Amino acid sequence: GHLRLLEAADGTPVPLPVDVRASGKLAFHPDGRRLLGNLQVSGGKTGLAWIDLASGAITQVLDPPRSVRRVSLSHDGKWIAFVTVQDVSGEQGGNNGPQADLWKVAAEGGEPEKIVRFPAHIYDTYWAADDESLIVSTDLGGAHYDLWQVPLEEPMKLARKLTFGQADEEDPSTSSDGRWLVYTDNRE
């Protein structure tokens, strides 16, 4: 849909200098002046990009520009995590297995670095407060989504399951001090 910005204090609409469409999760840079997401400007190709909220300038993160899934921005604003799947365009999803590649790329762009080929679907990502690991929502080992912590170093050796519910647990967020992890579940 079209990107819209409101002043948080009073709900006043803030006009953006360009018409931008966005899909998926959006994230404010810690400086509050830029927004990250899968963005499309004036009928162009959608890709993971930053929009400068004052000037409307769009800066692509990936070269070539492309949309990615399950995007999250580190708390310090230096890294972006995202997920790719083994699906092939034109084929039924899942034909090539449930594995998901977990990537990180510098927030200013550059060559993405694969963190790990995870052995199951990843439905959401969020950075842990220390920016040294990711919290992912995945169906690894079960029929429902659980939250797992996946360290950037030795990810599969040190990955640990955080929730053990009998319903999907997803949409993780952490407090900046690392004290709290909040998520949703659908057991009701």
Salt bridges, closest charged atoms under 4 A:
ASP19 OD1 - HIS2 ND1 2.97
ASP31 OD1 - HIS29 ND1 3.30
ASP31 OD2 - ARG33 NH2 3.46
ASP101 OD2 - LYS114 NZ 3.64
ASP101 OD1 - ARG117 NE 2.73
GLU108 OE2 - ARG34 NH2 3.16
ASP124 OD1 - LYS25 NZ 3.01
ASP146 OD2 - LYS161 NZ 3.38
GLU154 OE1 - LYS157 NZ 3.44
ASP168 OD1 - HIS144 ND1 3.62
ASP185 OD2 - ARG187 NE 3.27
